[in-house]
Amino acid sequence: MTSKTLTFSVRPRGKPVKKLPEELSLSSTGTSSDLYSQLAASSKTSIHRLRITKGSDGSLVPNTSSVSISDTGLRDGSSIYVKDLGPQISWRLVYLIEYTGPLLIHPLLYYYYTSSPSSPPNQPTTLQTLTCTLITLHFAKRILETLFIHRFSAATMPLFNLFKNSAHYWLLAGLAIAYSTYCPDPFYTTLSTKTPPQTTNTAPHKDTLPLLTYLSLTLYLLGETLNLSTHLSLRSLRPTPTSSKTRGIPHSLPFQYVTCPNYTFEALAWLGIVGVSRTLSSIVFLCVAVGQMGLWAQKREARYRREFGGAYKKKKSVMLPGIW
C-alpha cells in the first residue's frame, strides 16, 4: 500500500482538552494506536484518558496496534472527536485494593473480638473460625489470580470506580459480614444455635446443623476449584500481556452451558460461605453479587454475539443454568 499523509480535523467532546490540536496529520499506513499516541503527546494528556470517536457516525476508534487507520474508515479531511475521560487507575490495582479490604478486615475483627479481654473470655465458635478462614482464603485466591492469572482488555478505568467497587467489598463483604459474624452483640445470633443470644460469646456454640456445614464446605471447595479452572481457561485465550486485547471464544466444558461459568462458580463458593456464616449480611452480599455478576454476564453474551457472529454458539443462560 502506498503511504500518504492524512489530515484530520480534531474537535473536543464535552470538557475541553487542554492543548488539543485543531488538526492532526498521520500516515495512512499508521495504526489507531498511533493516532492516540500523537494526540496524547500533543495535548500532554495520558493516553488512557483519551477516547476518540469518528465525527461521521460517532463510533469508537479503538486504541490498538492491530487496527490500521484505513480499517477505521477515517479518510483525509475526516473529523474526529476527543473526550477526556478524567483521572484513571489501572484495573489490576483496583482489583488489588478491592480484595485487600475484606482480606484484612475479617482476621482483624475475628482476633479483636475473640481475643479482647473480657470475663468470661470470648471463645470463638467453630462456625466463626470457619467463616473467617473461608473468606480469607477466598480473597487471598482473588489477589493471587489478579497478580498471576488475569489479563485485562483495558488498561485503566475511571478513578471514581475505585470507591464504588471498594465499597461493595470493604463494606458488604468486609465490615458487614465480619461484624455480624464475630461481634459478641446482644442482637447477634445464627441458625446454628437455638439458645438466646448472649451479650458475650462465652463458649463455642454447638453446631446443631452439622450436615449443612459439611454441605456448605463442599460447595465452597467445589466453587473455588472450578472458578480457578475457568479463570485459567480464559487466560489461555490471552497467553501473553501483548495479546490481552485480543478476544477469543472459550470452549472448555463449563462454557458450553453458560456464558460466564466463572461467575456461576463464584456464586457457588459464596453460597458455601453463607451456609457456614448463616448471617443476614452474608445473604445480602450474595444476592447483590449475583445480581451484579448476572448483568456483567449479559453484557459479555451480547459482546460475544456482536464480535463473533455465527462462529459463537449462543447461550440461553448467561450465568445460572435454566434460570438466568
Helices and strands as residue ranges (DSSP letters): E 5-12, E 23-27, H 32-43, G 47-49, E 50-54, E 60-61, H 69-72, E 79-84, E 88-90, H 91-115, H 126-148, E 156-158, H 160-167, I 168-176, H 177-182, H 210-236, G 241-243, G 253-256, H 261-277, H 280-308, G 309-311
